[in-house]
Every structure is written in structure tokens, then in C-alpha cells.
Amino acid sequence: MSDARTGALSRPAELADLSAIRDIYNHYVRTSTVTFDEEETKLAFWEHKHELLASTGLPFLVAEDDAGVVLGFAYAQHWRAKSAYRFSAENTIYLSPDAAGRGLGKALLEALLDASAAAGLHELIAVIEPTAAAASIALHRRCGFVDAGHLKGVGVKFGRTLDVLFLQRSL
């Protein structure tokens, strides 16, 4: 799906996209607390994630520019493994650092919301570290997510104790 405002196209992720996805994600692993991962991910991790999401029918999207350069990605993965949670998923969205501030995050999140509803999900949950991701919190709220909880001191990265904020949206 093309977004005239951003000039980007969002589409399902393909195997050929996974190196770019890994690179975008690993930037945040190295430089930020928006992810609690402390070790860079390998391509095999993303291959497994792609296979898992495809096998469960959950969306894994990329946003790319006119030249086919991956600018960001988003996916929904089941919230918990227990079967009663099967209609709830955690959403993830990351943009290439040079793609931020152009409305691409909103376009990608809106595409993910649509794809998640089409996949039969009822609830999406965003888990966000509040000190590093104010823009992500604002984006999720603009897209209809509401505050659903705040856990204090549950993570430690770069020697800092970190909280997580939960936001939720019904589809």
C-alpha cells in the first residue's frame, strides 16, 4: 500500500528485506533503550521471526522508498503463548534513523493496524520504554492506543534502570 504523504510503500516483509531489518533494529540495540535487547541480532533470528509470523498468519510489514530501500518495519506477534491470548498481540515498529520525522511511522502503524485486524486479532499491545520513546508513545496515542499500565524498574540497560509503559488498542 502506497502512502502519498510519505512517498513510501508498505508491503509484507520478504526474505530479501531481513538484512535491512536486522540493521535497523541493531542500530537501536547499540544506541538506545527503546529495545531491551543488549546483544545485536543475527540474520538467523530474523529468518526465524519471519517464518514464525508467516506460519501464524500474523503481519510483518516493511516500508520502502521508491528505490526499494527499506525505511522501517512493523509486526505483530502473539502477546503470550497460552491459547486464551490468541487474539492479542504485541506490536513492534522501528524506523531507520534517517526516516524519522516524515510521517512514515504513522503510515506504517496504520498499515499494521489494518493487517492485524485482517489477521483476526482483537487487541494490540505496545510495550514502550518511556524515557527514550516519547515520539512512539505520542504516535500510538494518536492512533487510538490508550494507557494500560506502567511497570517500574523492570529493565536495566546501559547501567540505567528502566520502566515500561503499556498501551493498548482494540481493533
N, C-alpha and C positions, 0 to 999 in steps of 0.2 A: 504494500500500500504506500503510495507516494504522498508526501506532505508538502503542499505548495509553500507553506510558511518557512519551512526549514530547508527545502531543497533536498531532503533525504528520503530514502525509500526504506521502509521496514518490511522485512520478509522473514520466513523461517530460517534459522541458522542451518548452515551446511557444514560438512566436514572441512571444507576448504577455508571456512571462517575461523576455525578453532585456534589457529596460531595467533591471529589478531585479537581474539577474545582473551586468550591467555595473557598476551602482552598488556592489554588494557587493564585487566584485573591485577596482574603482578605489579603494575605501577602503584596501585593503591596498597598492595601488601607492603611494598617497600617504603612508602611515603606517608601513609595515613592510618588513622584509626577507624575509617569507615568500614573496613573489614577487620575482623579479629584474627584472621589468618596471619601468622608470623613468618611462614615459610612460603616462598614462591611456589606456585603450582606448575606442574608439568603438563605437557600436551596430553598425556595419557589420562590425567584427571578430567580434562575437558572432553576427551573422547568418551569416557565412561558417562559423564554427565549428559552428553548429547544422546547417547544410546538409552540411558535410563529415562530421560524425559520423553524421547520418542516412543519407547515401549509402554509408557504410562499414558500417552496421549496428551501430555502437558506442553504448553507453548515454550519455545526457546526461540527468541527473535533477535535479529540484528538490524541495526540502522546503518545504511551505507550512503555514501555520496554518489554523484553522477558517474564518477570514475570507478565505482565499486569498492572504494576504501571503507572498511568497517569503522564506523564512528562510535558505536556503542552496542550494548546488548542488554537483553532483559529476558528473564524466565520466571516461571512459577514452578515450585517443587512442593510436593506434599508436605504439609506442616509437621505431621508426626506419622510414624509408621502404623499405628493402630488403625484398624479399618473404619472405626467411627469418625475418624478425621478425613475420610476420603474426599470430602467436598470442600476442604480448606487447604490453602496453600500459602507458602511464604513467597513473596515476590522479591526479585533481585533486579537491580538496574544499575549499570555502570556506563559512563561515557568516557571516551578518550579525553584526556585533559584539554586538548585544543578544540574539542567540540562543545565544551560547556558554554552556557550563556546564550545559546542560539535558539532555544525553544525545542531542541531535539529531545531532551529528557521528557517533556510533557507529551510530545508526539509518540515517543516510544512507550511510555507508560499507558497512554490511552490505547495504543495498539495491543499492549499486553492485557489490559482490562477486557477488551473485546475478545481476544483469543482465549482468555481464561474462562470467560462466560461460555463461549462456544465449546470449550472442553468439558463443560458441565460443573465447573467449580461454583461454589456459592459464596465463599469468603476468601478474601486476600488479606494477608497479614504482612506488614512491613516491620522489620526489626532494624532500628536505626540508632547509631551512636550519636547522641545529640550534640556534643561539642564540636564534632568535625563535619556534621552533615546538616547544617541549618537549611541549606538550599533544598536538600532532599526532603526534609520534613515539610517545608513550605510547599514543595511540588505535590507531595502526597496529599496534603490537606486541600490544595486547590483542586485535586482530582477526586475529592469526596471521601478521603480517609479520615477517620476520627481517632482521637486518642483512646487507647485501650489498656494502657499500663506503662509503668516505669519501674525498671529494676535497677537498683543502685549497686555500684561496685562489683558487678558480675564478671568483668573482664580486666585484664592487665596487658597493656602493650606499650612498648617504648618506656617502660617504667612508670606508666600512669595507670591509675585505677579508673575504669570506665563504666558508665551506665549504658543501658539500652532503653529506648523508647519503643513501645509497640503502638502501631497504628493499624486500623482495620477498616476494610470496606466490604460491604455486601454487594454482590453482583446481581 
